[in-house]
Amino acid sequence: VWLGVALAAFWFPFELRLEETWLQQRWQQAWHVPFYNYYQGSEFHALNELLRKLLFFLPGGLLWSLHVAGEFPWRRPALMRAGAACLPLVAVLVEAGQLLMPGKYADITDVCIEAGGAWLGLLLGRRLWLDAGRRAAAPVAAWAA
């Protein structure tokens, strides 16, 4: 559900343009100096965009870590690594889709910000659900012994 909402939010109004020369130009524009597109507007707009992208991907990491918390303990590290690898691919998908849309601006900086939000969600979720579960089980294990 989160993935569908993320794609809908970043791709709306879903206009696609597929001419080859236009796509080549858009591809080159996506590889500017980091934060180049953020410098073009006001500081408020840059901060708004940065926080919006960071906080929009945070729930993806939280949801992934919540899913991992329900798994068997020996599978959790591998699933957390898989989430750390797959969630940035969602950011790449969002920005790749924006390459095809006339009103959107794809940027490699946005991929990094969105991936950072997802990783932050993973870390927070690990702290909330996985580490909290271990801390809660420790006194019970000591008492039972």
C-alpha positions as CSV (number, residue, x, y, z in Angstrom):
1,V,0.0,0.0,0.0
2,W,2.8,2.4,0.9
3,L,4.5,1.8,-2.4
4,G,1.4,2.5,-4.4
5,V,0.8,5.7,-2.4
6,A,4.4,6.8,-2.9
7,L,4.2,6.2,-6.7
8,A,0.9,8.0,-6.9
9,A,2.1,11.0,-4.9
10,F,5.3,11.5,-6.9
11,W,4.0,10.6,-10.3
12,F,0.6,12.4,-10.3
13,P,-0.9,13.5,-12.9
14,F,0.6,10.5,-14.8
15,E,1.4,12.2,-18.1
16,L,4.0,10.3,-20.0
17,R,6.3,11.6,-22.8
18,L,8.4,9.0,-24.7
19,E,10.2,10.9,-27.4
20,E,13.8,9.7,-27.6
21,T,15.5,13.1,-27.9
22,W,13.4,14.5,-25.0
23,L,14.3,11.5,-22.8
24,Q,18.0,12.0,-23.6
25,Q,17.8,15.6,-22.5
26,R,15.9,14.7,-19.3
27,W,18.5,12.0,-18.5
28,Q,21.3,14.5,-18.7
29,Q,19.4,17.0,-16.6
30,A,19.0,14.4,-13.8
31,W,22.8,14.2,-13.3
32,H,23.4,17.8,-12.1
33,V,25.6,18.7,-9.3
34,P,24.0,17.6,-6.0
35,F,21.3,19.9,-4.7
36,Y,21.5,22.0,-8.0
37,N,17.7,22.0,-8.3
38,Y,17.3,23.0,-4.7
39,Y,19.5,26.1,-5.2
40,Q,17.1,27.3,-8.0
41,G,14.3,28.2,-5.6
42,S,14.0,29.8,-2.2
43,E,15.4,28.3,1.0
44,F,11.9,27.5,2.2
45,H,11.1,25.6,-1.0
46,A,14.4,23.6,-0.8
47,L,13.7,22.7,2.9
48,N,10.1,21.8,2.1
49,E,11.2,19.5,-0.7
50,L,14.0,17.9,1.3
51,L,11.7,17.2,4.3
52,R,8.8,16.0,2.1
53,K,11.0,13.4,0.3
54,L,12.8,12.4,3.4
55,L,9.6,12.0,5.5
56,F,7.6,10.3,2.7
57,F,10.1,7.4,2.5
58,L,10.5,7.1,6.3
59,P,7.3,5.0,6.6
60,G,8.6,2.5,4.0
61,G,11.5,1.7,6.3
62,L,9.3,1.6,9.3
63,L,6.9,-0.8,7.7
64,W,9.7,-3.0,6.4
65,S,11.2,-3.2,9.9
66,L,7.8,-4.0,11.4
67,H,7.5,-6.8,8.9
68,V,10.9,-8.1,9.9
69,A,10.0,-8.0,13.6
70,G,7.4,-10.6,13.0
71,E,9.9,-13.0,11.4
72,F,12.0,-15.7,13.1
73,P,15.0,-14.2,14.8
74,W,17.6,-16.0,12.6
75,R,16.0,-14.5,9.5
76,R,15.9,-10.9,10.7
77,P,19.5,-9.7,9.8
78,A,19.1,-11.0,6.2
79,L,15.7,-9.4,5.9
80,M,17.0,-6.1,7.2
81,R,19.9,-6.1,4.7
82,A,17.4,-6.9,1.9
83,G,15.2,-4.0,3.0
84,A,18.3,-1.7,3.0
85,A,19.0,-2.8,-0.5
86,C,15.5,-2.8,-1.9
87,L,14.1,0.4,-0.5
88,P,16.6,2.6,-2.4
89,L,15.4,0.8,-5.5
90,V,11.9,2.3,-4.9
91,A,13.6,5.7,-4.9
92,V,15.2,4.9,-8.2
93,L,11.9,3.8,-9.5
94,V,10.2,7.0,-8.4
95,E,12.8,9.2,-10.1
96,A,13.0,7.0,-13.2
97,G,9.3,7.5,-13.6
98,Q,9.7,11.2,-13.2
99,L,12.1,11.2,-16.2
100,L,9.1,10.3,-18.4
101,M,6.8,13.1,-17.0
102,P,6.9,16.6,-18.4
103,G,5.9,18.4,-15.2
104,K,8.4,16.5,-12.9
105,Y,12.1,16.8,-12.4
106,A,14.2,13.7,-11.8
107,D,17.3,14.3,-9.8
108,I,20.0,12.0,-8.4
109,T,20.0,14.1,-5.2
110,D,16.4,13.1,-4.7
111,V,17.3,9.4,-4.9
112,C,19.8,9.9,-2.2
113,I,17.4,11.9,0.0
114,E,14.6,9.3,-0.5
115,A,16.9,6.4,0.2
116,G,18.2,8.2,3.3
117,G,14.6,8.5,4.5
118,A,14.0,4.8,4.0
119,W,17.2,3.9,5.8
120,L,16.3,6.2,8.6
121,G,12.9,4.4,8.8
122,L,14.7,1.1,9.0
123,L,17.0,2.3,11.8
124,L,14.1,3.7,13.8
125,G,12.0,0.6,13.2
126,R,14.8,-1.6,14.3
127,R,15.2,0.5,17.5
128,L,11.4,0.5,18.1
129,W,10.5,-3.1,17.4
130,L,13.5,-5.4,17.2
131,D,15.7,-4.0,20.0
132,A,12.7,-3.3,22.2
133,G,11.6,-6.9,21.9
134,R,15.1,-8.1,22.9
135,R,15.1,-5.7,25.9
136,A,11.6,-6.9,27.0
137,A,12.7,-10.6,26.7
138,A,15.9,-10.2,28.7
139,P,14.2,-9.7,32.2
140,V,11.9,-12.6,31.5
141,A,14.8,-14.9,30.6
142,A,16.7,-13.9,33.7
143,W,13.7,-14.4,35.9
144,A,12.9,-17.8,34.4
145,A,16.5,-19.0,35.0
